[in-house]
């Protein structure tokens, strides 16, 4: 009896050259996360227009940002179990349609505080799917030597560009068309969803884990056409059945407990700082004497520099997975110290420099943490692991804008804001830097047919 070639799906994907299909799927995920980032950050540019007409206190205004993040929390924490069971593709499409419909309804129906918050909560359910699942999908597809950089170009670039786009629409279009234009522009994701439905394949590792071998052979042949003949004659040993067990319990089992808890604490503090700062930066900078255009532009600047900060960190992290926690800690520490410096110095040039550093370090580190999380779990728990990281982190994101609003209401000035945000980033640095995390990854295996 002749033996058939042994094929390891993980090794095949990890050792692949970057093909046109890799690039096309990377661009598609970039566009998806662009709209995710755009819709996540645009409430910051609504606050200026509705505080007085709707009679909102600063703490209530913070809920305009936080309400969508509450929905994001439930979407992020719940989608992983769905995606691990029913597939990345169908779950991603469901999230896109939720965002499409609710974004358009926000522009048409949000006429007061309660209706806006309710619609943002429902939109957040879809937003909570797009970023973590996009991260999982691109991570499962990426060649190993380019893992972090591929994720940065495929996920972070889109999310950062979305944040920049929200700032640009806020600066240039809202004065003429009102805050609703932010959501009419966001509804342009509808044509993208039709394209995604037509061309996005299922994740190859999900196909392997669920025994969909014919689809797997076809997709691998497109990703590595030089090995098409091997895939047609080879036999795959399908693993991953553990994905059907209680995924939350698995993430807290002895194998992953230390990694999971450390990542969750760090994500909570990081996203508290990020959304506390991005949600209020236009309003706070107006109070510090900046012009309207400059104040709204700070948000776009922060998102732009976050991509380059994440890319620089990813290039360093790709040299050695074990060093990633210390690198992340360094990034958050520098960002936290920079934000704290705003307590003592105020000036346009200084404000620009600090906001750029905050985006580069604090948001840039969060982008790499997402990919680090994906690499820390086996395939069957990967979507759940990233979803839980971003879900727990979103508790911090929800509290960030609200707590910052309360601090402004209590103190009347921005100094306490900078202390809180800078302090959260520094504690995040200590949390991730104090642990030598060891990823336990067991990929889909293969064996010859018996």
VOPAGU-2260 file (C-alpha; in pm, 1 decimal, decimal comma):
REM VOPAGU-2260
SITE   aa  ch    i         X         Y         Z
SITE  UNK   A    0       0,0       0,0       0,0
SITE  UNK   A    1     152,7     329,8    -113,5
SITE  UNK   A    2     163,8     610,8     134,5
SITE  UNK   A    3      15,8     947,6      45,0
SITE  UNK   A    4     196,5    1276,0     111,3
SITE  UNK   A    5     154,4    1413,9     460,9
SITE  UNK   A    6      26,5    1769,7     454,7
SITE  UNK   A    7      25,3    2003,1     754,0
SITE  UNK   A    8    -218,0    2288,9     688,4
SITE  UNK   A    9     -43,6    2519,5     930,7
SITE  UNK   A   10     296,8    2459,0     773,0
SITE  UNK   A   11     156,3    2504,6     422,8
SITE  UNK   A   12      11,3    2844,5     510,3
SITE  UNK   A   13     307,4    2950,2     722,7
SITE  UNK   A   14     559,0    2870,6     449,3
SITE  UNK   A   15     368,2    3024,3     159,9
SITE  UNK   A   16     494,1    3310,3     -51,3
SITE  UNK   A   17     266,0    3613,0     -68,5
SITE  UNK   A   18      46,0    3554,6    -373,1
SITE  UNK   A   19    -203,2    3782,3    -551,8
SITE  UNK   A   20    -479,6    3604,1    -359,0
SITE  UNK   A   21    -310,5    3687,5     -27,0
SITE  UNK   A   22    -295,2    4051,1    -135,5
SITE  UNK   A   23    -654,6    4059,7    -259,4
SITE  UNK   A   24    -789,4    3910,8      63,8
SITE  UNK   A   25    -568,9    4147,6     264,1
SITE  UNK   A   26    -716,8    4445,5      76,9
SITE  UNK   A   27   -1068,7    4315,8     138,7
SITE  UNK   A   28   -1008,7    4281,2     513,4
SITE  UNK   A   29    -848,6    4627,6     511,2
SITE  UNK   A   30   -1165,7    4777,4     362,7
SITE  UNK   A   31   -1385,0    4593,9     613,8
SITE  UNK   A   32   -1181,7    4719,2     909,1
SITE  UNK   A   33   -1170,8    5069,5     756,6
SITE  UNK   A   34   -1546,8    5095,5     800,4
SITE  UNK   A   35   -1518,1    4936,0    1145,7
SITE  UNK   A   36   -1266,2    5199,6    1254,7
SITE  UNK   A   37   -1465,2    5479,1    1092,8
SITE  UNK   A   38   -1786,7    5380,9    1269,7
SITE  UNK   A   39   -1613,5    5317,6    1601,1
SITE  UNK   A   40   -1455,6    5663,3    1622,2
SITE  UNK   A   41   -1711,4    5892,3    1459,0
SITE  UNK   A   42   -1924,2    5955,3    1774,1
SITE  UNK   A   43   -1637,2    6173,0    1901,8
SITE  UNK   A   44   -1731,3    6422,4    1628,7
SITE  UNK   A   45   -2100,7    6415,4    1720,2
SITE  UNK   A   46   -2053,4    6539,1    2078,8
SITE  UNK   A   47   -1971,6    6897,0    1973,3
SITE  UNK   A   48   -2299,6    6930,7    1782,6
SITE  UNK   A   49   -2549,6    6774,3    2023,3
SITE  UNK   A   50   -2438,8    6862,3    2378,1
SITE  UNK   A   51   -2630,2    7189,9    2391,1
SITE  UNK   A   52   -2933,6    7100,1    2172,2
SITE  UNK   A   53   -2990,9    6778,9    2366,7
SITE  UNK   A   54   -2902,4    6936,7    2703,6
SITE  UNK   A   55   -2629,6    6687,6    2790,6
SITE  UNK   A   56   -2388,6    6694,4    3083,7
SITE  UNK   A   57   -2031,3    6579,4    3007,6
SITE  UNK   A   58   -2095,6    6238,6    3164,7
SITE  UNK   A   59   -2399,4    6191,0    2938,0
SITE  UNK   A   60   -2200,1    6303,8    2635,9
SITE  UNK   A   61   -1948,5    6032,7    2716,6
SITE  UNK   A   62   -2229,2    5778,9    2681,3
SITE  UNK   A   63   -2270,5    5881,4    2316,7
SITE  UNK   A   64   -1934,6    5710,9    2263,5
SITE  UNK   A   65   -1975,0    5436,7    2523,4
SITE  UNK   A   66   -2315,9    5312,4    2404,2
SITE  UNK   A   67   -2172,5    5170,9    2083,2
SITE  UNK   A   68   -1888,7    5014,4    2278,8
SITE  UNK   A   69   -2137,2    4831,7    2502,4
SITE  UNK   A   70   -2276,3    4670,8    2189,7
SITE  UNK   A   71   -1921,0    4602,8    2073,4
SITE  UNK   A   72   -1858,7    4421,6    2401,6
SITE  UNK   A   73   -2143,4    4177,4    2345,4
SITE  UNK   A   74   -2057,5    4133,5    1978,6
SITE  UNK   A   75   -1690,0    4068,7    2048,8
SITE  UNK   A   76   -1751,3    3826,0    2334,2
SITE  UNK   A   77   -2027,2    3633,6    2158,1
SITE  UNK   A   78   -1906,5    3615,5    1800,5
SITE  UNK   A   79   -1606,5    3390,9    1867,7
SITE  UNK   A   80   -1811,8    3087,3    1965,0
SITE  UNK   A   81   -2032,8    3142,5    1658,9
SITE  UNK   A   82   -1734,5    3184,7    1424,4
SITE  UNK   A   83   -1550,4    2883,6    1567,3
SITE  UNK   A   84   -1858,1    2670,7    1502,0
SITE  UNK   A   85   -2021,0    2812,3    1187,0
SITE  UNK   A   86   -1728,3    2976,6    1011,0
SITE  UNK   A   87   -1541,5    3304,6     979,7
SITE  UNK   A   88   -1703,6    3403,1     648,9
SITE  UNK   A   89   -2073,1    3376,5     744,8
SITE  UNK   A   90   -2017,0    3542,7    1083,1
SITE  UNK   A   91   -1825,2    3828,6     923,4
SITE  UNK   A   92   -2102,4    3885,6     668,9
SITE  UNK   A   93   -2365,6    3889,9     944,2
SITE  UNK   A   94   -2164,9    4152,8    1132,4
SITE  UNK   A   95   -2132,5    4365,4     819,3
SITE  UNK   A   96   -2506,2    4365,3     752,4
SITE  UNK   A   97   -2582,6    4464,8    1112,0
SITE  UNK   A   98   -2344,1    4760,3    1081,3
SITE  UNK   A   99   -2480,4    4860,1     738,9
SITE  UNK   A  100   -2844,5    4875,7     840,3
SITE  UNK   A  101   -2796,0    5034,1    1182,2
SITE  UNK   A  102   -2551,8    5297,9    1056,0
SITE  UNK   A  103   -2805,8    5415,7     799,9
SITE  UNK   A  104   -3083,9    5414,1    1060,2
SITE  UNK   A  105   -2867,4    5627,3    1292,5
SITE  UNK   A  106   -2848,9    5899,3    1026,8
SITE  UNK   A  107   -3224,5    5882,3     966,4
SITE  UNK   A  108   -3378,8    5816,5    1307,8
SITE  UNK   A  109   -3143,8    5938,5    1585,3
SITE  UNK   A  110   -3312,7    6258,5    1702,0
SITE  UNK   A  111   -3231,0    6262,4    2073,5
SITE  UNK   A  112   -2997,6    6116,6    2334,7
SITE  UNK   A  113   -3189,0    5792,0    2391,5
SITE  UNK   A  114   -3249,8    5708,2    2025,5
SITE  UNK   A  115   -2886,7    5778,5    1937,5
SITE  UNK   A  116   -2755,2    5558,7    2219,4
SITE  UNK   A  117   -2997,5    5275,9    2135,9
SITE  UNK   A  118   -2899,5    5274,1    1768,6
SITE  UNK   A  119   -2530,8    5293,9    1854,9
SITE  UNK   A  120   -2566,6    4996,9    2090,5
SITE  UNK   A  121   -2719,8    4787,9    1813,1
SITE  UNK   A  122   -2454,4    4901,9    1564,6
SITE  UNK   A  123   -2189,6    4799,7    1815,9
SITE  UNK   A  124   -2312,3    4439,5    1806,4
SITE  UNK   A  125   -2191,4    4423,9    1446,7
SITE  UNK   A  126   -1877,9    4629,2    1503,7
SITE  UNK   A  127   -1780,2    4380,8    1774,0
SITE  UNK   A  128   -1759,0    4113,0    1506,1
SITE  UNK   A  129   -1555,9    4292,4    1239,4
SITE  UNK   A  130   -1228,0    4383,8    1410,0
SITE  UNK   A  131   -1162,2    4064,3    1610,7
SITE  UNK   A  132   -1280,3    3834,4    1333,0
SITE  UNK   A  133   -1082,5    4026,3    1072,0
SITE  UNK   A  134    -777,8    3980,7    1296,1
SITE  UNK   A  135    -845,1    3607,4    1330,2
SITE  UNK   A  136    -901,0    3561,0     957,0
SITE  UNK   A  137    -589,0    3743,8     845,5
SITE  UNK   A  138    -378,9    3571,5    1112,7
SITE  UNK   A  139    -486,6    3227,2     992,8
SITE  UNK   A  140    -398,1    3320,7     635,7
SITE  UNK   A  141     -64,8    3498,6     686,1
SITE  UNK   A  142     278,4    3345,7     611,8
SITE  UNK   A  143     453,2    3295,9     945,8
SITE  UNK   A  144     755,4    3514,1     873,0
SITE  UNK   A  145     522,1    3808,4     802,4
SITE  UNK   A  146     256,3    3734,7    1063,7
SITE  UNK   A  147     254,5    4065,6    1251,9
SITE  UNK   A  148     323,3    4281,0     947,4
SITE  UNK   A  149      56,3    4106,9     742,1
SITE  UNK   A  150    -194,0    4167,6    1020,7
SITE  UNK   A  151     -86,7    4531,0    1046,9
SITE  UNK   A  152    -132,1    4591,4     674,4
SITE  UNK   A  153    -449,6    4383,8     654,8
SITE  UNK   A  154    -628,0    4497,3     971,7
SITE  UNK   A  155    -459,6    4791,9    1138,6
SITE  UNK   A  156    -415,5    4997,7     823,0
SITE  UNK   A  157    -788,6    4978,4     758,6
SITE  UNK   A  158    -887,0    5056,8    1116,5
SITE  UNK   A  159    -645,0    5350,0    1132,5
SITE  UNK   A  160    -759,6    5486,8     796,7
SITE  UNK   A  161   -1116,9    5459,5     921,4
SITE  UNK   A  162   -1030,2    5670,1    1225,0
SITE  UNK   A  163    -856,3    5924,2    1000,7
SITE  UNK   A  164   -1157,3    5931,3     767,7
SITE  UNK   A  165   -1391,7    5997,3    1060,8
SITE  UNK   A  166   -1178,2    6296,2    1158,2
SITE  UNK   A  167   -1168,5    6430,7     802,8
SITE  UNK   A  168   -1544,7    6398,4     760,2
SITE  UNK   A  169   -1584,8    6566,9    1098,4
SITE  UNK   A  170   -1363,7    6859,8     997,5
SITE  UNK   A  171   -1475,9    6917,8     639,4
SITE  UNK   A  172   -1832,6    6788,8     602,5
SITE  UNK   A  173   -2012,5    6819,5     936,7
SITE  UNK   A  174   -2003,8    7204,5     939,9
SITE  UNK   A  175   -2204,0    7207,8     614,0
SITE  UNK   A  176   -2419,3    6894,3     643,3
SITE  UNK   A  177   -2451,5    6829,8    1016,2
SITE  UNK   A  178   -2335,6    6534,2    1221,0
SITE  UNK   A  179   -2568,2    6298,9    1031,3
SITE  UNK   A  180   -2330,9    6306,2     732,4
SITE  UNK   A  181   -2093,3    6091,2     938,2
SITE  UNK   A  182   -2343,2    5805,3     920,1
SITE  UNK   A  183   -2451,7    5854,1     560,2
SITE  UNK   A  184   -2084,5    5819,1     465,0
SITE  UNK   A  185   -2059,6    5511,1     687,9
SITE  UNK   A  186   -2344,3    5347,3     494,9
SITE  UNK   A  187   -2112,7    5327,3     192,3
SITE  UNK   A  188   -2007,9    4992,7     340,3
SITE  UNK   A  189   -2317,8    4837,2     179,3
SITE  UNK   A  190   -2156,9    4792,5    -167,7
SITE  UNK   A  191   -1847,1    4650,7       2,3
SITE  UNK   A  192   -2059,2    4386,9     174,3
SITE  UNK   A  193   -2188,8    4267,6    -162,8
SITE  UNK   A  194   -1829,6    4227,0    -283,9
SITE  UNK   A  195   -1733,2    4038,1      33,4
SITE  UNK   A  196   -2027,2    3803,5     -15,8
SITE  UNK   A  197   -1912,7    3729,8    -371,1
SITE  UNK   A  198   -1539,6    3674,8    -323,0
SITE  UNK   A  199   -1437,5    3606,6      40,6
SITE  UNK   A  200   -1351,4    3236,3      97,4
SITE  UNK   A  201   -1376,1    3055,0     427,5
SITE  UNK   A  202   -1062,6    3041,3     644,4
SITE  UNK   A  203    -846,0    2742,2     539,5
SITE  UNK   A  204    -779,7    2640,9     899,1
SITE  UNK   A  205   -1152,2    2641,9     972,8
SITE  UNK   A  206   -1211,1    2425,0     665,4
SITE  UNK   A  207    -947,9    2178,6     787,7
SITE  UNK   A  208   -1078,7    2172,1    1143,2
SITE  UNK   A  209   -1431,3    2093,8    1020,2
SITE  UNK   A  210   -1344,8    1832,1     760,2
SITE  UNK   A  211   -1439,1    2036,0     452,0
SITE  UNK   A  212   -1153,5    1880,3     256,3
SITE  UNK   A  213   -1263,8    1950,5    -101,9
SITE  UNK   A  214   -1298,0    2322,8     -28,0
SITE  UNK   A  215    -965,8    2314,1     156,3
SITE  UNK   A  216    -784,1    2156,3    -139,5
SITE  UNK   A  217    -929,7    2415,8    -375,5
SITE  UNK   A  218    -833,9    2711,3    -155,3
SITE  UNK   A  219    -482,2    2585,1     -79,1
SITE  UNK   A  220    -428,4    2533,1    -451,6
SITE  UNK   A  221    -507,8    2900,5    -507,1
SITE  UNK   A  222    -282,4    3013,1    -222,1
SITE  UNK   A  223       6,0    2784,6    -325,1
SITE  UNK   A  224     -51,0    2693,5    -691,7
SITE  UNK   A  225     293,9    2532,9    -718,5
SITE  UNK   A  226     171,6    2256,3    -481,6
SITE  UNK   A  227    -165,0    2194,1    -645,9
SITE  UNK   A  228     -77,5    1833,4    -740,1
SITE  UNK   A  229      33,0    1756,5    -382,5
SITE  UNK   A  230    -295,7    1882,0    -241,1
SITE  UNK   A  231    -502,7    1677,3    -484,0
SITE  UNK   A  232    -331,6    1350,6    -385,2
SITE  UNK   A  233    -252,3    1422,7     -19,2
SITE  UNK   A  234    -453,0    1328,0     289,5
SITE  UNK   A  235    -533,9    1564,7     573,8
SITE  UNK   A  236    -570,3    1461,7     934,8
SITE  UNK   A  237    -842,7    1685,6    1071,6
SITE  UNK   A  238    -807,0    1816,0    1427,8
SITE  UNK   A  239    -982,6    2097,5    1607,6
SITE  UNK   A  240   -1282,1    1912,5    1750,3
SITE  UNK   A  241   -1207,2    2078,4    2083,6
SITE  UNK   A  242   -1366,5    2392,9    1942,6
SITE  UNK   A  243   -1703,9    2241,1    2036,5
SITE  UNK   A  244   -1630,0    2246,8    2409,8
SITE  UNK   A  245   -1687,1    2542,1    2641,7
SITE  UNK   A  246   -1446,2    2794,4    2495,4
SITE  UNK   A  247   -1452,0    3033,5    2792,2
SITE  UNK   A  248   -1358,6    2749,1    3025,3
SITE  UNK   A  249   -1083,6    2647,9    2783,3
SITE  UNK   A  250    -935,5    2999,1    2784,3
SITE  UNK   A  251    -918,9    2983,4    3165,3
SITE  UNK   A  252    -788,4    2626,1    3181,8
SITE  UNK   A  253    -436,2    2585,8    3328,6
SITE  UNK   A  254    -284,2    2576,9    2980,9
SITE  UNK   A  255    -400,5    2930,1    2895,4
SITE  UNK   A  256    -503,2    3089,4    3226,8
SITE  UNK   A  257    -198,3    3307,4    3284,9
SITE  UNK   A  258    -188,2    3423,2    2924,4
SITE  UNK   A  259    -561,4    3496,2    2913,9
SITE  UNK   A  260    -579,5    3691,0    3240,5
SITE  UNK   A  261    -273,9    3899,9    3157,0
SITE  UNK   A  262    -403,6    3981,5    2810,3
SITE  UNK   A  263    -747,6    4073,4    2946,8
SITE  UNK   A  264    -612,1    4308,7    3214,2
SITE  UNK   A  265    -382,3    4473,6    2962,5
SITE  UNK   A  266    -656,1    4511,1    2701,1
SITE  UNK   A  267    -891,6    4664,8    2959,7
SITE  UNK   A  268    -639,4    4933,3    3054,8
SITE  UNK   A  269    -524,3    4993,5    2698,1
SITE  UNK   A  270    -873,5    5044,7    2558,9
SITE  UNK   A  271    -973,2    5258,2    2858,7
SITE  UNK   A  272    -688,7    5491,1    2764,0
SITE  UNK   A  273    -752,9    5476,9    2388,5
SITE  UNK   A  274   -1125,7    5545,5    2392,8
SITE  UNK   A  275   -1105,5    5788,6    2681,7
SITE  UNK   A  276    -858,5    5991,7    2476,6
SITE  UNK   A  277   -1003,0    5952,3    2125,7
SITE  UNK   A  278   -1359,6    6007,8    2244,8
SITE  UNK   A  279   -1280,0    6340,7    2408,1
SITE  UNK   A  280    -973,6    6474,3    2225,3
SITE  UNK   A  281   -1168,0    6721,9    2004,3
SITE  UNK   A  282   -1359,9    6867,6    2299,7
SITE  UNK   A  283   -1060,2    6877,3    2534,3
SITE  UNK   A  284    -838,5    7048,7    2278,2
SITE  UNK   A  285   -1106,3    7311,2    2214,1
SITE  UNK   A  286   -1098,2    7385,2    2588,5
SITE  UNK   A  287    -718,7    7417,7    2570,3
SITE  UNK   A  288    -751,7    7695,5    2314,2
SITE  UNK   A  289    -715,3    7507,8    1985,5
SITE  UNK   A  290    -928,5    7602,2    1683,3
SITE  UNK   A  291   -1224,7    7391,1    1570,9
SITE  UNK   A  292   -1037,8    7249,0    1269,9
SITE  UNK   A  293    -724,2    7177,7    1472,2
SITE  UNK   A  294    -919,2    7012,9    1755,3
SITE  UNK   A  295   -1103,5    6778,6    1520,9
SITE  UNK   A  296    -779,5    6715,6    1331,5
SITE  UNK   A  297    -606,9    6581,1    1643,3
SITE  UNK   A  298    -819,9    6266,4    1622,1
SITE  UNK   A  299    -717,0    6206,4    1261,1
SITE  UNK   A  300    -351,2    6264,5    1350,6
SITE  UNK   A  301    -367,3    6012,8    1633,7
SITE  UNK   A  302    -512,5    5744,2    1408,1
SITE  UNK   A  303    -258,3    5810,5    1133,1
SITE  UNK   A  304      41,0    5776,7    1365,3
SITE  UNK   A  305    -108,5    5466,6    1528,5
SITE  UNK   A  306     -56,9    5268,7    1209,7
SITE  UNK   A  307     311,5    5357,2    1189,6
SITE  UNK   A  308     356,7    5282,0    1559,1
SITE  UNK   A  309     191,9    4944,7    1515,9
SITE  UNK   A  310     396,9    4870,7    1203,7
SITE  UNK   A  311     726,4    4954,9    1375,3
SITE  UNK   A  312     633,6    4739,5    1674,7
SITE  UNK   A  313     517,4    4454,8    1448,6
SITE  UNK   A  314     849,1    4449,6    1262,8
SITE  UNK   A  315    1031,1    4416,6    1594,8
SITE  UNK   A  316     785,6    4154,2    1722,7
SITE  UNK   A  317     828,1    3942,5    1408,5
SITE  UNK   A  318    1190,4    3888,0    1509,6
SITE  UNK   A  319    1085,5    3693,5    1818,4
SITE  UNK   A  320     739,4    3612,8    1959,0
SITE  UNK   A  321     872,0    3574,0    2314,8
SITE  UNK   A  322     996,3    3934,8    2324,0
SITE  UNK   A  323     658,4    4081,6    2228,2
SITE  UNK   A  324     530,6    4143,9    2586,5
SITE  UNK   A  325     836,5    4353,8    2674,6
SITE  UNK   A  326     807,1    4549,8    2350,5
SITE  UNK   A  327     439,2    4615,7    2415,8
SITE  UNK   A  328     522,4    4732,7    2766,7
SITE  UNK   A  329     777,6    4979,2    2633,1
SITE  UNK   A  330     531,1    5125,0    2383,8
SITE  UNK   A  331     257,7    5179,4    2644,2
SITE  UNK   A  332     501,7    5326,8    2896,4
SITE  UNK   A  333     627,9    5589,2    2649,9
SITE  UNK   A  334     273,1    5673,9    2543,0
SITE  UNK   A  335     151,7    5705,8    2901,3
SITE  UNK   A  336     437,6    5935,5    3000,1
SITE  UNK   A  337     374,4    6151,0    2692,7
SITE  UNK   A  338       5,1    6197,0    2774,0
SITE  UNK   A  339      92,7    6279,5    3134,2
SITE  UNK   A  340     318,4    6558,8    3008,8
SITE  UNK   A  341       8,9    6742,7    2878,0
SITE  UNK   A  342     -72,9    6824,9    3240,8
SITE  UNK   A  343     230,2    7052,2    3259,6
SITE  UNK   A  344     267,9    7204,3    2912,3
SITE  UNK   A  345      17,0    7355,8    2668,3
SITE  UNK   A  346     101,3    7483,7    2322,0
SITE  UNK   A  347      -6,7    7398,6    1969,2
SITE  UNK   A  348     322,6    7241,3    1861,6
SITE  UNK   A  349     358,3    7051,4    2188,1
SITE  UNK   A  350      -2,1    6928,0    2168,4
SITE  UNK   A  351      57,8    6802,6    1814,5
SITE  UNK   A  352     372,5    6616,1    1915,2
SITE  UNK   A  353     214,7    6451,1    2219,7
SITE  UNK   A  354     -99,5    6344,1    2034,8
SITE  UNK   A  355     119,1    6195,2    1760,2
SITE  UNK   A  356     323,2    6003,3    2020,1
SITE  UNK   A  357       6,9    5884,2    2195,7
SITE  UNK   A  358    -130,1    5744,5    1871,0
SITE  UNK   A  359     204,8    5591,4    1773,9
SITE  UNK   A  360     257,8    5419,7    2109,0
SITE  UNK   A  361     -73,7    5357,1    2285,0
SITE  UNK   A  362    -297,9    5272,7    1989,1
SITE  UNK   A  363      -8,7    5120,0    1795,2
SITE  UNK   A  364      58,8    4876,9    2080,3
SITE  UNK   A  365    -306,7    4773,6    2093,1
SITE  UNK   A  366    -294,0    4673,1    1726,8
SITE  UNK   A  367      -4,1    4435,8    1795,9
SITE  UNK   A  368    -169,6    4302,9    2113,1
SITE  UNK   A  369    -461,0    4184,2    1896,5
SITE  UNK   A  370    -228,8    3979,1    1676,7
SITE  UNK   A  371     -27,6    3857,1    1977,7
SITE  UNK   A  372    -353,6    3728,9    2124,7
SITE  UNK   A  373    -443,3    3544,4    1804,4
SITE  UNK   A  374    -102,0    3375,6    1806,9
SITE  UNK   A  375    -142,3    3269,7    2170,6
SITE  UNK   A  376    -421,7    3016,4    2113,2
SITE  UNK   A  377    -472,8    2709,0    1899,0
SITE  UNK   A  378    -696,3    2735,0    1592,4
SITE  UNK   A  379   -1010,6    2600,7    1761,5
SITE  UNK   A  380   -1004,6    2875,7    2024,3
SITE  UNK   A  381    -844,7    3156,8    1825,4
SITE  UNK   A  382   -1158,0    3351,4    1733,2
SITE  UNK   A  383   -1286,4    3311,5    2089,5
SITE  UNK   A  384    -950,8    3421,8    2231,9
SITE  UNK   A  385    -938,6    3739,6    2024,4
SITE  UNK   A  386   -1307,4    3802,3    2086,8
SITE  UNK   A  387   -1263,4    3772,4    2462,9
SITE  UNK   A  388    -957,3    3999,6    2457,1
SITE  UNK   A  389   -1146,6    4270,0    2272,6
SITE  UNK   A  390   -1464,1    4200,4    2468,8
SITE  UNK   A  391   -1300,8    4242,6    2810,2
SITE  UNK   A  392   -1103,8    4533,2    2668,2
SITE  UNK   A  393   -1429,5    4694,9    2560,8
SITE  UNK   A  394   -1536,6    4714,8    2923,8
SITE  UNK   A  395   -1241,9    4951,3    2961,8
SITE  UNK   A  396   -1338,9    5123,6    2637,8
SITE  UNK   A  397   -1693,9    5173,6    2766,2
SITE  UNK   A  398   -1574,5    5315,6    3097,7
SITE  UNK   A  399   -1308,7    5537,5    2937,5
SITE  UNK   A  400   -1531,4    5802,3    2773,5
SITE  UNK   A  401   -1778,3    5794,2    3063,7
SITE  UNK   A  402   -1514,2    5829,2    3336,7
SITE  UNK   A  403   -1337,5    6103,3    3140,2
SITE  UNK   A  404   -1669,7    6287,5    3115,1
SITE  UNK   A  405   -1721,1    6253,5    3490,5
SITE  UNK   A  406   -1369,4    6382,7    3559,5
SITE  UNK   A  407   -1431,1    6688,7    3344,0
SITE  UNK   A  408   -1764,3    6745,5    3513,9
SITE  UNK   A  409   -1603,7    6717,6    3857,2
SITE  UNK   A  410   -1285,7    6918,1    3794,9
SITE  UNK   A  411   -1384,4    7156,6    3516,5
SITE  UNK   A  412   -1050,8    7107,8    3339,6
SITE  UNK   A  413    -855,5    6854,5    3133,9
SITE  UNK   A  414    -566,1    6789,0    3374,4
SITE  UNK   A  415    -736,8    6498,5    3552,1
SITE  UNK   A  416    -815,2    6352,4    3209,3
SITE  UNK   A  417    -447,7    6333,1    3118,5
SITE  UNK   A  418    -353,8    6186,9    3456,2
SITE  UNK   A  419    -615,9    5912,0    3417,5
SITE  UNK   A  420    -527,1    5822,4    3058,4
SITE  UNK   A  421    -151,9    5837,7    3110,8
SITE  UNK   A  422    -179,9    5633,4    3428,7
SITE  UNK   A  423    -388,6    5363,0    3261,2
SITE  UNK   A  424    -132,3    5326,2    2981,6
SITE  UNK   A  425     156,0    5297,8    3228,5
SITE  UNK   A  426     -23,6    5033,1    3436,4
SITE  UNK   A  427     -95,9    4842,4    3112,4
SITE  UNK   A  428     277,8    4852,1    3041,8
SITE  UNK   A  429     352,3    4707,8    3384,8
SITE  UNK   A  430      87,6    4436,9    3345,4
SITE  UNK   A  431     206,1    4302,0    3010,5
SITE  UNK   A  432     574,1    4361,8    3078,2
SITE  UNK   A  433     576,4    4175,3    3408,5
SITE  UNK   A  434     482,0    3844,4    3248,9
SITE  UNK   A  435     688,1    3628,8    3018,9
SITE  UNK   A  436     396,4    3496,4    2821,3
SITE  UNK   A  437     435,6    3161,9    2652,6
SITE  UNK   A  438     195,1    3092,1    2364,9
SITE  UNK   A  439      58,7    2740,9    2348,4
SITE  UNK   A  440     -35,8    2687,0    1987,4
SITE  UNK   A  441    -138,0    2352,2    1854,6
SITE  UNK   A  442    -231,3    2386,6    1490,5
SITE  UNK   A  443    -440,1    2170,5    1262,5
SITE  UNK   A  444    -235,7    1860,0    1198,0
SITE  UNK   A  445    -221,0    1622,7     904,6
SITE  UNK   A  446    -141,3    1258,1     855,9
SITE  UNK   A  447    -146,9    1009,0     575,1
SITE  UNK   A  448    -464,8     822,0     510,8
SITE  UNK   A  449    -475,5     481,1     663,8
